[in-house]
Amino acid sequence: MKDLRWTRDLSVAGQVETHLRRCDEDFDPPLSTRVNLSDYAEKLSTHASRFEAWLDNDLAGLVAAYCNAEEGTAVFVTNVSVLPALRGRGIAERLLTSAIHTIGQGERGTLLLEASRGAGAALALYDKLGFRVTEERGDIVRLARTLNGGMK
């Protein structure tokens, strides 16, 4: 989308919280039933690498990953979200691809994430980007992708 602006680590906790609240019901189960959104937004803005898509002053898409592990160990993607009105436009794919490429430049370990088994579109995207299911726990699947200096 030509109207979107792509950035890294510019969002602050309040912007992340607003974005998460707008996407809350699209998580299965809703994100707010699992975490305090205000605390989670603060944690993301303080400790996570954030790959962001902006539409005007709204955080439209967010991929957040904890990259503070030692090189060669796993990096955990804790959030992938796009505002409901902007889904299906390749925003999540572009953000995840950017994260894989950027994180893969310095880390040569594994990128991990978890998703609901019922998140068909998300699971299809993760498969397309090279993530493979490594564990299944009830309705949650854990996926992994090897980092090898960026995208192949």
Z-matrix of the N, CA and C atoms (Angstrom, degrees):
N
C 1 1.443
C 2 1.522 1 108.94
N 3 1.286 2 116.80 1 127.48
C 4 1.456 3 120.41 2 -176.14
C 5 1.515 4 112.81 3 -72.48
N 6 1.326 5 119.31 4 -21.52
C 7 1.459 6 121.44 5 -179.47
C 8 1.522 7 112.95 6 -80.31
N 9 1.309 8 117.54 7 -12.21
C 10 1.459 9 120.79 8 -177.76
C 11 1.517 10 111.13 9 -82.57
N 12 1.324 11 114.86 10 148.02
C 13 1.455 12 122.96 11 174.36
C 14 1.525 13 106.75 12 -114.26
N 15 1.319 14 117.43 13 132.75
C 16 1.463 15 123.25 14 -174.97
C 17 1.524 16 108.53 15 -107.69
N 18 1.340 17 117.07 16 125.06
C 19 1.458 18 121.17 17 -176.91
C 20 1.519 19 110.70 18 -138.98
N 21 1.326 20 114.59 19 174.79
C 22 1.461 21 121.98 20 173.78
C 23 1.513 22 109.09 21 -131.28
N 24 1.291 23 116.27 22 130.07
C 25 1.460 24 124.06 23 168.76
C 26 1.532 25 114.24 24 58.13
N 27 1.308 26 118.28 25 32.15
C 28 1.462 27 120.68 26 177.52
C 29 1.523 28 112.75 27 -95.92
N 30 1.306 29 117.03 28 -23.41
C 31 1.466 30 120.25 29 -176.15
C 32 1.525 31 110.71 30 -69.10
N 33 1.327 32 114.02 31 149.60
C 34 1.463 33 121.24 32 174.01
C 35 1.527 34 107.78 33 -109.72
N 36 1.324 35 115.33 34 169.12
C 37 1.469 36 120.67 35 -173.02
C 38 1.524 37 112.57 36 -53.74
N 39 1.314 38 118.75 37 -43.58
C 40 1.470 39 120.89 38 -178.65
C 41 1.519 40 112.46 39 -62.61
N 42 1.319 41 117.39 40 -39.32
C 43 1.467 42 121.03 41 178.50
C 44 1.523 43 110.64 42 -68.59
N 45 1.330 44 116.36 43 -40.65
C 46 1.471 45 120.38 44 177.85
C 47 1.525 46 109.48 45 -63.98
N 48 1.323 47 117.38 46 -44.09
C 49 1.463 48 120.48 47 179.57
C 50 1.526 49 111.57 48 -61.13
N 51 1.320 50 117.27 49 -45.43
C 52 1.475 51 120.70 50 178.22
C 53 1.526 52 110.22 51 -58.56
N 54 1.321 53 116.84 52 -44.49
C 55 1.469 54 121.28 53 178.99
C 56 1.535 55 110.46 54 -61.20
N 57 1.326 56 116.61 55 -48.37
C 58 1.473 57 120.20 56 -178.57
C 59 1.528 58 111.08 57 -62.00
N 60 1.316 59 117.56 58 -38.68
C 61 1.475 60 120.16 59 178.18
C 62 1.527 61 110.63 60 -64.12
N 63 1.320 62 116.96 61 -38.87
C 64 1.462 63 120.51 62 -180.00
C 65 1.528 64 111.78 63 -70.28
N 66 1.322 65 117.66 64 -23.77
C 67 1.474 66 122.48 65 -179.78
C 68 1.527 67 112.27 66 -101.11
N 69 1.312 68 118.13 67 -4.96
C 70 1.465 69 123.69 68 -169.15
C 71 1.525 70 114.24 69 -50.06
N 72 1.308 71 118.05 70 -49.64
C 73 1.465 72 121.82 71 -175.00
C 74 1.523 73 112.92 72 -69.72
N 75 1.325 74 117.09 73 -14.20
C 76 1.460 75 120.03 74 -179.38
C 77 1.521 76 112.73 75 -83.74
N 78 1.330 77 116.84 76 -12.97
C 79 1.462 78 120.07 77 173.02
C 80 1.522 79 107.99 78 -80.88
N 81 1.312 80 116.75 79 149.60
C 82 1.462 81 121.94 80 -178.27
C 83 1.528 82 109.10 81 -124.75
N 84 1.334 83 118.09 82 104.60
C 85 1.463 84 128.71 83 -2.84
C 86 1.528 85 110.04 84 -73.76
N 87 1.350 86 117.42 85 169.42
C 88 1.460 87 119.38 86 -179.80
C 89 1.537 88 111.37 87 -51.13
N 90 1.303 89 114.98 88 140.93
C 91 1.463 90 120.98 89 -176.73
C 92 1.524 91 111.51 90 -57.37
N 93 1.312 92 116.98 91 -38.19
C 94 1.468 93 120.90 92 -177.55
C 95 1.523 94 113.44 93 -65.09
N 96 1.335 95 118.07 94 -15.62
C 97 1.460 96 120.08 95 176.31
C 98 1.522 97 111.27 96 -83.53
N 99 1.329 98 116.38 97 -11.36
C 100 1.470 99 120.76 98 -177.87
C 101 1.518 100 113.80 99 -109.87
N 102 1.336 101 116.74 100 -27.83
C 103 1.465 102 120.60 101 -178.32
C 104 1.521 103 109.74 102 -141.78
N 105 1.324 104 115.98 103 158.98
C 106 1.451 105 121.23 104 169.32
C 107 1.520 106 105.85 105 -79.33
N 108 1.333 107 117.65 106 115.73
C 109 1.464 108 121.30 107 -172.68
C 110 1.524 109 112.87 108 -61.34
N 111 1.305 110 117.52 109 -36.45
C 112 1.461 111 120.59 110 178.96
C 113 1.530 112 110.93 111 -65.33
N 114 1.327 113 116.84 112 -46.57
C 115 1.470 114 121.12 113 178.80
C 116 1.526 115 111.18 114 -65.28
N 117 1.321 116 116.45 115 -41.13
C 118 1.461 117 121.20 116 -179.59
C 119 1.530 118 110.61 117 -64.60
N 120 1.328 119 116.75 118 -42.71
C 121 1.466 120 120.72 119 178.47
C 122 1.523 121 110.54 120 -61.84
N 123 1.315 122 116.74 121 -41.08
C 124 1.469 123 120.85 122 177.77
C 125 1.529 124 110.31 123 -63.22
N 126 1.319 125 116.63 124 -43.74
C 127 1.468 126 120.87 125 179.22
C 128 1.528 127 110.56 126 -62.25
N 129 1.322 128 117.00 127 -44.66
C 130 1.465 129 120.15 128 179.16
C 131 1.518 130 111.34 129 -62.45
N 132 1.322 131 116.83 130 -44.78
C 133 1.464 132 119.26 131 -176.49
C 134 1.522 133 112.06 132 -70.73
N 135 1.313 134 117.40 133 -21.75
C 136 1.462 135 121.51 134 -179.38
C 137 1.524 136 112.97 135 -93.64
N 138 1.343 137 117.21 136 -38.28
C 139 1.465 138 119.94 137 -168.73
C 140 1.532 139 115.81 138 -117.95
N 141 1.316 140 118.58 139 -12.23
C 142 1.467 141 120.00 140 -174.62
C 143 1.525 142 111.35 141 -104.78
N 144 1.314 143 115.37 142 149.97
C 145 1.463 144 120.76 143 167.14
C 146 1.516 145 106.06 144 -79.72
N 147 1.344 146 116.18 145 129.85
C 148 1.452 147 120.67 146 -174.81
C 149 1.520 148 110.53 147 -118.89
N 150 1.301 149 115.06 148 128.21
C 151 1.459 150 123.62 149 176.43
C 152 1.522 151 104.77 150 -107.85
N 153 1.341 152 116.16 151 120.24
C 154 1.453 153 120.25 152 -165.31
C 155 1.524 154 112.40 153 -125.21
N 156 1.326 155 114.32 154 146.48
C 157 1.464 156 122.27 155 169.90
C 158 1.521 157 105.83 156 -121.34
N 159 1.332 158 116.16 157 130.81
C 160 1.454 159 122.23 158 -177.58
C 161 1.522 160 109.43 159 -118.75
N 162 1.306 161 115.95 160 138.43
C 163 1.461 162 122.81 161 170.23
C 164 1.517 163 105.21 162 -118.11
N 165 1.320 164 115.71 163 108.29
C 166 1.466 165 121.36 164 -170.27
C 167 1.530 166 107.35 165 58.22
N 168 1.333 167 117.70 166 -122.50
C 169 1.467 168 120.43 167 -179.58
C 170 1.524 169 112.76 168 -101.89
N 171 1.333 170 116.57 169 10.48
C 172 1.462 171 120.84 170 -179.98
C 173 1.520 172 110.86 171 -97.63
N 174 1.326 173 115.72 172 133.22
C 175 1.450 174 120.97 173 172.68
C 176 1.529 175 107.05 174 -73.10
N 177 1.322 176 116.28 175 106.51
C 178 1.462 177 122.09 176 -172.75
C 179 1.518 178 112.62 177 -89.95
N 180 1.337 179 117.11 178 -31.65
C 181 1.452 180 121.96 179 -179.08
C 182 1.509 181 109.62 180 -146.61
N 183 1.334 182 115.63 181 146.01
C 184 1.461 183 120.23 182 -176.95
C 185 1.517 184 110.59 183 -146.76
N 186 1.320 185 115.73 184 128.09
C 187 1.457 186 122.46 185 166.58
C 188 1.524 187 105.21 186 -119.55
N 189 1.330 188 116.81 187 124.59
C 190 1.458 189 121.56 188 -179.47
C 191 1.523 190 108.95 189 -122.56
N 192 1.337 191 115.73 190 135.01
C 193 1.462 192 121.15 191 -178.31
C 194 1.519 193 109.87 192 -138.21
N 195 1.313 194 115.42 193 142.72
C 196 1.458 195 121.16 194 175.16
C 197 1.523 196 108.12 195 -89.45
N 198 1.323 197 115.67 196 107.97
C 199 1.465 198 122.38 197 -174.86
C 200 1.519 199 111.83 198 -109.35
N 201 1.312 200 117.72 199 20.25
C 202 1.450 201 120.06 200 -175.53
C 203 1.524 202 113.72 201 -90.52
N 204 1.316 203 117.11 202 8.77
C 205 1.461 204 120.89 203 177.67
C 206 1.527 205 109.55 204 -77.24
N 207 1.310 206 115.42 205 162.10
C 208 1.457 207 119.75 206 176.44
C 209 1.526 208 109.82 207 -63.81
N 210 1.327 209 115.84 208 150.14
C 211 1.459 210 120.10 209 178.39
C 212 1.520 211 109.56 210 -57.66
N 213 1.308 212 115.10 211 138.09
C 214 1.459 213 120.62 212 179.81
C 215 1.512 214 113.65 213 93.97
N 216 1.325 215 117.40 214 -5.21
C 217 1.457 216 120.30 215 178.58
C 218 1.527 217 109.19 216 -106.05
N 219 1.306 218 116.14 217 179.27
C 220 1.460 219 121.03 218 -175.88
C 221 1.528 220 112.14 219 -73.95
N 222 1.318 221 114.99 220 142.24
C 223 1.460 222 123.90 221 171.41
C 224 1.520 223 105.60 222 -110.50
N 225 1.338 224 117.08 223 131.10
C 226 1.462 225 120.48 224 -175.02
C 227 1.524 226 110.87 225 -105.78
N 228 1.341 227 115.71 226 122.81
C 229 1.463 228 122.01 227 173.23
C 230 1.520 229 106.27 228 -83.40
N 231 1.313 230 116.13 229 113.22
C 232 1.458 231 120.93 230 -175.17
C 233 1.518 232 113.60 231 -95.34
N 234 1.340 233 116.96 232 -17.13
C 235 1.460 234 119.37 233 -178.95
C 236 1.526 235 111.31 234 -151.33
N 237 1.325 236 114.49 235 135.49
C 238 1.465 237 123.02 236 168.45
C 239 1.519 238 104.67 237 -136.46
N 240 1.338 239 116.49 238 115.05
C 241 1.461 240 118.75 239 -178.45
C 242 1.523 241 110.87 240 -150.62
N 243 1.328 242 114.33 241 146.09
C 244 1.465 243 122.87 242 177.92
C 245 1.530 244 106.40 243 -136.57
N 246 1.322 245 116.35 244 138.83
C 247 1.463 246 119.38 245 178.23
C 248 1.530 247 110.16 246 -54.36
N 249 1.323 248 117.55 247 138.67
C 250 1.463 249 121.28 248 -175.50
C 251 1.534 250 114.13 249 -51.82
N 252 1.309 251 118.69 250 -41.09
C 253 1.469 252 121.38 251 -176.99
C 254 1.528 253 112.96 252 -69.10
N 255 1.338 254 117.57 253 -13.37
C 256 1.465 255 120.80 254 -175.82
C 257 1.528 256 113.30 255 -111.40
N 258 1.318 257 116.76 256 8.04
C 259 1.465 258 120.07 257 -179.26
C 260 1.516 259 111.74 258 -67.86
N 261 1.320 260 115.60 259 155.32
C 262 1.453 261 121.16 260 176.63
C 263 1.512 262 113.77 261 80.89
N 264 1.318 263 117.44 262 12.42
C 265 1.460 264 121.49 263 -178.51
C 266 1.524 265 112.70 264 -111.71
N 267 1.333 266 117.03 265 10.83
C 268 1.458 267 120.30 266 176.78
C 269 1.515 268 115.09 267 83.12
N 270 1.327 269 117.50 268 10.79
C 271 1.459 270 120.62 269 -177.68
C 272 1.526 271 111.09 270 -67.49
N 273 1.320 272 117.58 271 -49.56
C 274 1.465 273 120.32 272 -179.89
C 275 1.523 274 110.57 273 -61.12
N 276 1.327 275 116.85 274 -40.45
C 277 1.467 276 119.62 275 179.57
C 278 1.526 277 111.00 276 -62.44
N 279 1.321 278 116.69 277 -44.84
C 280 1.467 279 119.12 278 -179.42
C 281 1.530 280 110.81 279 -65.25
N 282 1.336 281 117.91 280 -41.48
C 283 1.459 282 120.73 281 179.20
C 284 1.525 283 111.50 282 -65.04
N 285 1.326 284 116.81 283 -44.60
C 286 1.469 285 119.85 284 178.97
C 287 1.526 286 111.80 285 -65.49
N 288 1.319 287 117.11 286 -40.21
C 289 1.458 288 120.71 287 177.88
C 290 1.523 289 110.20 288 -61.91
N 291 1.307 290 116.39 289 -41.72
C 292 1.468 291 120.53 290 177.03
C 293 1.525 292 110.76 291 -62.83
N 294 1.326 293 116.38 292 -43.32
C 295 1.468 294 119.94 293 178.47
C 296 1.520 295 111.43 294 -62.47
N 297 1.322 296 116.99 295 -45.40
C 298 1.469 297 120.91 296 179.94
C 299 1.521 298 110.07 297 -60.44
N 300 1.307 299 116.45 298 -46.30
C 301 1.464 300 120.51 299 -178.68
C 302 1.532 301 111.10 300 -65.09
N 303 1.317 302 116.95 301 -48.47
C 304 1.461 303 121.10 302 -176.40
C 305 1.522 304 111.73 303 -66.96
N 306 1.314 305 116.87 304 -49.85
C 307 1.460 306 120.63 305 -179.46
C 308 1.520 307 110.19 306 -65.12
N 309 1.327 308 116.38 307 -37.27
C 310 1.463 309 121.01 308 -179.26
C 311 1.512 310 113.82 309 -65.83
N 312 1.333 311 117.88 310 -19.00
C 313 1.457 312 120.35 311 179.07
C 314 1.524 313 111.45 312 -68.57
N 315 1.324 314 117.39 313 -34.12
C 316 1.452 315 119.56 314 -176.35
C 317 1.509 316 113.78 315 -110.70
N 318 1.293 317 117.19 316 -21.94
C 319 1.459 318 121.88 317 -178.06
C 320 1.522 319 109.68 318 -108.60
N 321 1.290 320 117.04 319 136.38
C 322 1.443 321 119.90 320 177.95
C 323 1.530 322 109.77 321 -121.76
N 324 1.322 323 115.16 322 41.84
C 325 1.446 324 122.00 323 179.78
C 326 1.514 325 110.92 324 -110.49
N 327 1.314 326 115.14 325 -129.02
C 328 1.453 327 122.02 326 -176.28
C 329 1.517 328 109.61 327 -129.61
N 330 1.319 329 115.92 328 141.80
C 331 1.457 330 122.69 329 173.73
C 332 1.521 331 106.86 330 -100.40
N 333 1.330 332 117.23 331 124.07
C 334 1.460 333 122.75 332 -177.71
C 335 1.521 334 110.32 333 -115.28
N 336 1.324 335 115.71 334 150.68
C 337 1.458 336 121.12 335 169.98
C 338 1.512 337 108.70 336 -155.72
N 339 1.323 338 115.64 337 164.00
C 340 1.460 339 121.58 338 177.24
C 341 1.515 340 109.38 339 -124.85
N 342 1.319 341 115.74 340 149.30
C 343 1.462 342 121.19 341 179.58
C 344 1.519 343 109.23 342 -148.47
N 345 1.305 344 114.28 343 158.75
C 346 1.450 345 120.61 344 174.66
C 347 1.525 346 108.69 345 -73.88
N 348 1.307 347 115.78 346 141.00
C 349 1.464 348 121.13 347 178.08
C 350 1.536 349 111.35 348 -57.79
N 351 1.330 350 116.82 349 -27.82
C 352 1.458 351 121.32 350 -178.58
C 353 1.520 352 114.42 351 -84.96
N 354 1.319 353 117.73 352 0.23
C 355 1.472 354 121.53 353 -177.91
C 356 1.523 355 109.45 354 -87.26
N 357 1.329 356 115.52 355 69.68
C 358 1.460 357 121.51 356 -172.88
C 359 1.511 358 114.96 357 -55.39
N 360 1.338 359 118.06 358 -48.04
C 361 1.465 360 120.77 359 -178.12
C 362 1.523 361 110.65 360 -65.38
N 363 1.322 362 116.77 361 -41.66
C 364 1.466 363 120.35 362 179.21
C 365 1.526 364 110.39 363 -64.70
N 366 1.315 365 117.16 364 -45.13
C 367 1.468 366 120.26 365 -179.85
C 368 1.525 367 111.36 366 -62.72
N 369 1.328 368 117.15 367 -37.77
C 370 1.468 369 120.46 368 177.21
C 371 1.530 370 110.48 369 -64.44
N 372 1.333 371 117.26 370 -40.46
C 373 1.462 372 120.96 371 177.48
C 374 1.527 373 110.50 372 -64.15
N 375 1.316 374 116.90 373 -45.79
C 376 1.464 375 119.68 374 -179.26
C 377 1.529 376 110.87 375 -61.80
N 378 1.316 377 116.64 376 -40.26
C 379 1.465 378 120.35 377 177.04
C 380 1.526 379 110.39 378 -62.42
N 381 1.323 380 117.30 379 -45.02
C 382 1.466 381 122.56 380 179.31
C 383 1.527 382 111.26 381 -57.86
N 384 1.344 383 116.61 382 -34.52
C 385 1.457 384 121.21 383 -177.71
C 386 1.532 385 113.19 384 -90.75
N 387 1.321 386 116.68 385 8.56
C 388 1.460 387 120.18 386 172.62
C 389 1.513 388 116.35 387 95.02
N 390 1.324 389 117.59 388 8.97
C 391 1.462 390 120.15 389 175.79
C 392 1.524 391 109.04 390 -79.59
N 393 1.316 392 116.41 391 142.36
C 394 1.461 393 121.71 392 178.08
C 395 1.520 394 109.65 393 -127.20
N 396 1.327 395 116.29 394 143.48
C 397 1.460 396 121.50 395 179.40
C 398 1.531 397 108.82 396 -66.80
N 399 1.331 398 115.32 397 128.19
C 400 1.460 399 120.86 398 178.89
C 401 1.515 400 112.63 399 -114.92
N 402 1.337 401 116.15 400 -17.60
C 403 1.458 402 119.77 401 -176.97
C 404 1.518 403 109.00 402 -158.67
N 405 1.315 404 116.36 403 145.35
C 406 1.460 405 121.71 404 175.73
C 407 1.518 406 108.46 405 -129.03
N 408 1.340 407 115.54 406 127.00
C 409 1.465 408 121.99 407 178.81
C 410 1.516 409 107.88 408 -131.18
N 411 1.307 410 117.48 409 98.96
C 412 1.457 411 120.23 410 -178.56
C 413 1.522 412 110.20 411 60.73
N 414 1.332 413 116.13 412 -121.88
C 415 1.461 414 121.09 413 -178.90
C 416 1.528 415 113.13 414 -88.81
N 417 1.324 416 117.29 415 1.21
C 418 1.464 417 121.61 416 -177.20
C 419 1.523 418 110.35 417 -107.25
N 420 1.337 419 115.22 418 134.74
C 421 1.463 420 120.38 419 173.16
C 422 1.519 421 108.29 420 -116.62
N 423 1.317 422 115.74 421 140.84
C 424 1.458 423 121.82 422 174.51
C 425 1.518 424 106.72 423 -103.26
N 426 1.327 425 114.89 424 133.95
C 427 1.457 426 121.22 425 -178.84
C 428 1.516 427 109.15 426 -122.69
N 429 1.325 428 115.77 427 151.79
C 430 1.459 429 120.88 428 -179.25
C 431 1.519 430 109.61 429 -137.67
N 432 1.313 431 114.68 430 150.94
C 433 1.461 432 122.60 431 175.49
C 434 1.522 433 107.59 432 -140.96
N 435 1.315 434 115.98 433 128.26
C 436 1.459 435 120.17 434 178.90
C 437 1.524 436 109.90 435 -69.91
N 438 1.315 437 114.70 436 136.37
C 439 1.466 438 121.23 437 174.99
C 440 1.526 439 107.07 438 -98.80
N 441 1.309 440 115.37 439 126.54
C 442 1.467 441 118.77 440 -177.11
C 443 1.521 442 110.44 441 -139.27
N 444 1.312 443 115.39 442 52.83
C 445 1.449 444 118.27 443 179.75
C 446 1.512 445 113.49 444 81.60
N 447 1.315 446 117.88 445 24.51
C 448 1.461 447 121.28 446 178.27
C 449 1.515 448 112.72 447 109.22
N 450 1.299 449 115.87 448 -169.90
C 451 1.455 450 121.72 449 -178.28
C 452 1.518 451 110.29 450 -73.01
N 453 1.319 452 115.19 451 146.80
C 454 1.466 453 120.23 452 174.70
C 455 1.494 454 109.60 453 -85.44
